[in-house]
Amino acid sequence: MTKKEFWQRRREGFGMNLYRNKKDGWLGGVCAGLADHFNIEPWIARLIVVAGFMFFGFLTMLAYIGACVAMAPRPKGPVQQEYQYDENSHQDRPRNLFRYGESPSERLSTAQERLNRVLSRVERMEQYVTSKRYELDREFSKIQD
């Protein structure tokens, strides 16, 4: 990746809504931006940074400064974001840094389970439609009309 490509992706939030949130932020807006990205409260991100500073000290400060440089400020207008289909909730969700979808084998087994459920329902419907009970119910419905 060239420098030009990096700075372009940075301006676009790396395609994952990864921006510094100076409006809700305290120092550089890194914690508020990460909170927006991971859809958590900003105080939780701040608490994690403070705990990191207590345990790792200078390394956490370097990581914070690096994140402040790497993350662009949130643009004023609407933000274009990439979406990824979430199989569990059956909807598109914003793509995040650490949100990975299921592996192909897990998705295949989920699809197989759904297909088996649909096939069993179709089999039950076929059994009902070809049964004597269906004919009887149909005749009763004609009488009621």
Secondary structure, DSSP 8 states (H G I E B T S, - for coil): --HHHHHHHHHTGGGTT-EE-TTT-SSSSHHHHHHHHHTS-HHHHHHHHHHHHHHHTHHHHHHHHHHHHHSEE--SS-----EEEETTTTEEEE--SS-----HHHHHHHHHHHHHHHHHHHHHHHHHHTSHHHHHHHHHHHHH-
